[in-house]
Amino acid sequence: MRLFGRLESSFPFRRAAAGFRPTRVAEETKASQTAPLIAWSGHQAPVWSPRDYAALAREGYARNPVVYRCIRLISEAAASVPLGLFEADQEVTTHPLKALLAQPNGEMTGAEFLETVYGHLLGAGNAFLEQVSVEGSLRELHPLRPDRVKLVVAASGWVEAVDYSVGGRSLRLGTVPGEGSDIATVRHLKLFHPLNDHYGFAPIEAAQVSLDTHNAAAGWNKALLDNAARPSGALVYGQGEATNLSPDQFDRLKQELEAGYQGAKNAGRPLLLEGGLDWKPMGLTPKDMDFIEAKNQAAREIALAFGVPPMLLGIPGDNTYANYREANLAFWRTCVLPLVGRTAAALTGWLGPAFGDLPLSLIPDLDGIEALSAEREALWRRVGAAEFLSDDEKRMAVGYGLQQGEA
């Protein structure tokens, strides 16, 4: 809510969306079309996507430490990867697109923006980005919450627009370039879904069974601690006799047990029995349920769904890597870099036409990733020792172009 509200105070613009009364009139017209909806949003957030994103975010990211750490670890690592911009195979250091990605809007830095995009992809399988242009010039980028977006599918089967809804109000935004525009207003990024043509599939959905198991194990453990770390039992009255407690006796005994023996504060308090009462423990112990191993197995399966080696999360067991460095390298190579590469390609495919006819491409700068420094040094040693290669061939082998002045 603060994002677009502060943008209103930072820029003198006027609402241009149809159906909304402008609150300020200025010479320039610059606004995110979804801003008035967010400004009116309350605690309720309608879920429009086929999956219950809010429930998964609440039970996973907000309540489960393994899911929380996986999403944070991946999104922060991916957002830290520097992106190099190439224009017609020539790297450029200063460009309006690089400046836009460094400061997408008045409230977010480039790293915060990308971290939000990656978090939406991991938590919902979908990420929606809105661009704001002024007089045909691209000025801002804004991430849209996935549960507030619903795809509008035409009779042909292709997505023709998205409906952004908050607080019972809806706004339709285009997903294809409109008349007089080079790029679409909204860009949809998604992960592969085998059963849905339009929405993506989130890793957290694949781990939902393990997520429920892990949360249930934590809740069971908390309840056990609250009950003096003991399993349940039964009070047996008049063993071997056909006798029963009267209703008054039953109610009084129940009240005394709840008041005097339940709860963590009564842990270890001896149970005083009278009148033929006998205590019979019942229920499975944590050892019988193999509680710790079941919880660790669920945690490993959650990490597996996200592609994070369990060693990086401190989960015991299944440490198939020789050391932490190898696990970290596998994490970057098999999880982070593929996500960054596909996102960078989607951004340039969407935003590139707004900056002229020359083809643009965003490519992750692997030399700027500290975690890959050992791998990079090994490559340089091998190439440097190859005497049969010329200097230019060595530069090309390690990812650099020809020396300046040479074609």
Secondary structure, 3 states (H helix, E strand, C coil): CHHHHHHHHHCCCCCCCCCCCCCCCCCCCCCCCCHHHHHCCCCCCCCCCCCCHHHHHHHHHCCCHHHHHHHHHHHHHHHCCCEEEEECCEEECCCHHHHHHHCCCCCCCHHHHHHHHHHHHHHHCEEEEEEEEECCEEEEEEEECHHHEEEEECCCCCEEEEEEEECCEEEEEECCCCCCCCCCCEEEEECCCCCCCCCCCCHHHHCHHHHHHHHHHHHHHHHHHHCCCCCCEEEEECCCCCCCCCHHHHHHHHHHHHHHCCCHHHCCCCCCCCCCEEEEECCCCHHHHCHHHHHHHHHHHHHHHHCCCHHHHCCCCCCCCCCHHHHHHHHHHHHHHHHHHHHHHHHHHHHHHHHCCCCEEEEECHHHCHHHHHHHHHHHHHHHCCCCCCHHHHHHHCCCCCCCCCC
